[in-house]
Amino acid sequence: MGRTSKRVDTAGGAGLSTDNPFAALSTEGLPAASKPLPPQEPVAPKPPKKAPWHGARLEIRRLKAGKGGKVVTEISGFPAVARRPLEDWSRELKQRLGVGGRVAEGVFEIQGDQRDVVMAYFKEAGFRPVFAGG
């Protein structure tokens, strides 16, 4: 047993209804179309408000000692006002890189040698990251 099609023929065949429900409407009693507004001068956007941590120096270093032979990227030097959004930054950065990591006592560790990506990410956020260590 096959299914029967309940589609409406739109090619102008016998199944197409030609009754237009809007045919009886008129524009009588409606206000006239308004004139288009003159073009306005573009307004310069306001400069973004600087975050309280703007320009804070972050130290990015690559560590291997004490990590079971694994390499981690450590970011430290977050000012106290930036500690609360640190979890948000770490979550976003870990998702972007597809790696794990942790935040403990204002120090953020990411698995692997990710120094270049971390540098670019925190420059965008308004920090002043520097490579530290040897």
C-alpha contacts under 8 A as a table, 3 or more apart, distances in Angstrom:
res1	aa1	res2	aa2	distance
8	V	15	G	6.20
8	V	16	L	6.62
9	D	12	G	6.78
9	D	13	G	6.05
9	D	14	A	7.61
9	D	15	G	5.50
9	D	16	L	5.68
10	T	13	G	7.00
10	T	15	G	7.95
10	T	16	L	6.07
11	A	16	L	7.78
12	G	15	G	7.75
12	G	16	L	5.85
13	G	16	L	5.79
14	A	17	S	7.97
20	N	23	A	5.43
21	P	24	A	7.15
22	F	25	L	5.50
27	T	30	L	5.67
50	K	54	H	6.10
51	A	54	H	5.21
51	A	126	G	7.70
52	P	81	V	6.96
52	P	82	A	7.89
53	W	56	A	5.42
53	W	79	P	6.75
53	W	81	V	6.79
53	W	82	A	6.23
53	W	126	G	7.43
53	W	127	F	6.90
54	H	125	A	7.99
54	H	126	G	4.93
54	H	127	F	5.51
54	H	128	R	7.97
55	G	126	G	5.98
55	G	127	F	4.72
55	G	128	R	5.18
56	A	78	F	7.41
56	A	79	P	7.10
56	A	126	G	7.92
56	A	127	F	5.14
56	A	128	R	5.62
56	A	129	P	7.96
57	R	77	G	6.57
57	R	78	F	7.63
57	R	127	F	6.23
57	R	128	R	4.68
57	R	129	P	5.54
57	R	130	V	7.10
58	L	75	I	6.62
58	L	76	S	5.77
58	L	77	G	4.87
58	L	78	F	6.29
58	L	127	F	6.90
58	L	128	R	6.10
58	L	129	P	4.48
58	L	130	V	6.13
59	E	74	E	7.93
59	E	75	I	5.61
59	E	76	S	5.30
59	E	77	G	6.06
59	E	129	P	5.89
59	E	130	V	5.21
59	E	131	F	5.83
59	E	132	A	5.57
60	I	73	T	6.90
60	I	74	E	5.70
60	I	75	I	4.61
60	I	76	S	6.72
60	I	115	R	6.68
60	I	118	V	7.96
60	I	119	M	7.55
60	I	129	P	6.80
60	I	130	V	6.02
60	I	131	F	4.86
60	I	132	A	5.67
61	R	73	T	5.76
61	R	74	E	5.30
61	R	75	I	6.61
61	R	115	R	7.24
61	R	131	F	5.90
61	R	132	A	5.17
61	R	133	G	5.81
62	R	71	V	6.89
62	R	72	V	5.85
62	R	73	T	4.64
62	R	74	E	6.24
62	R	113	D	6.42
62	R	115	R	7.30
62	R	133	G	7.56
63	L	67	K	7.88
63	L	71	V	5.75
63	L	72	V	5.34
63	L	73	T	6.24
63	L	74	E	7.02
64	K	67	K	5.68
64	K	68	G	7.64
64	K	69	G	5.88
64	K	70	K	5.71
64	K	71	V	4.67
64	K	72	V	6.41
65	A	68	G	7.35
65	A	69	G	6.84
66	G	69	G	7.33
67	K	70	K	5.46
67	K	71	V	7.15
67	K	72	V	7.81
70	K	111	Q	7.96
70	K	112	G	7.41
71	V	111	Q	6.58
71	V	112	G	5.03
71	V	113	D	6.18
72	V	109	E	6.36
72	V	110	I	5.56
72	V	111	Q	4.60
72	V	112	G	4.70
72	V	113	D	5.89
72	V	114	Q	7.95
73	T	109	E	5.58
73	T	110	I	5.13
73	T	111	Q	6.37
73	T	112	G	6.24
73	T	113	D	5.58
73	T	114	Q	6.07
73	T	115	R	6.36
74	E	107	V	6.91
74	E	108	F	5.69
74	E	109	E	4.45
74	E	110	I	6.48
75	I	107	V	5.87
75	I	108	F	5.09
75	I	109	E	6.34
76	S	106	G	6.66
76	S	107	V	4.77
76	S	108	F	6.47
77	G	106	G	7.43
77	G	107	V	7.42
78	F	82	A	6.03
78	F	83	R	6.48
78	F	106	G	6.26
78	F	107	V	7.59
79	P	82	A	5.43
79	P	83	R	6.73
80	A	83	R	5.39
81	V	84	R	6.92
82	A	85	P	5.81
82	A	86	L	6.22
83	R	86	L	4.94
83	R	87	E	7.68
83	R	106	G	6.22
84	R	87	E	6.64
85	P	88	D	5.08
85	P	89	W	6.26
86	L	89	W	5.05
86	L	90	S	5.99
86	L	103	V	7.88
86	L	106	G	7.85
87	E	90	S	5.06
87	E	91	R	6.06
87	E	103	V	7.08
88	D	91	R	5.18
88	D	92	E	6.24
89	W	92	E	5.22
89	W	93	L	5.99
90	S	93	L	5.12
90	S	94	K	5.93
90	S	101	G	7.78
90	S	102	R	7.76
90	S	103	V	7.53
90	S	108	F	7.26
91	R	94	K	5.29
91	R	95	Q	6.20
92	E	95	Q	5.20
92	E	96	R	6.10
93	L	96	R	5.01
93	L	97	L	6.14
93	L	118	V	7.89
93	L	121	Y	7.86
94	K	97	L	5.21
94	K	98	G	5.65
94	K	99	V	5.32
94	K	100	G	5.97
94	K	101	G	6.85
94	K	110	I	7.34
95	Q	98	G	4.99
95	Q	99	V	6.91
99	V	110	I	7.05
99	V	111	Q	6.05
99	V	112	G	7.90
100	G	110	I	6.07
100	G	111	Q	5.67
101	G	108	F	7.38
101	G	109	E	5.28
101	G	110	I	4.21
101	G	111	Q	5.70
102	R	108	F	5.90
102	R	109	E	5.36
102	R	110	I	6.74
103	V	106	G	6.63
103	V	107	V	5.73
103	V	108	F	4.51
103	V	109	E	6.41
104	A	107	V	5.39
104	A	108	F	6.58
110	I	114	Q	7.48
111	Q	114	Q	7.76
114	Q	117	V	5.66
114	Q	118	V	6.12
115	R	118	V	5.17
115	R	119	M	5.99
115	R	131	F	7.94
116	D	119	M	5.10
116	D	120	A	6.41
117	V	120	A	5.27
117	V	121	Y	6.15
118	V	121	Y	5.03
118	V	122	F	6.20
119	M	122	F	5.55
119	M	123	K	6.20
119	M	129	P	5.97
119	M	130	V	7.50
120	A	123	K	5.16
120	A	124	E	6.38
121	Y	124	E	5.34
121	Y	125	A	6.54
122	F	125	A	4.81
122	F	126	G	6.46
122	F	127	F	5.55
122	F	128	R	7.38
122	F	129	P	6.61
123	K	126	G	5.30
123	K	127	F	5.27
123	K	128	R	6.10
123	K	129	P	6.59
124	E	127	F	7.45
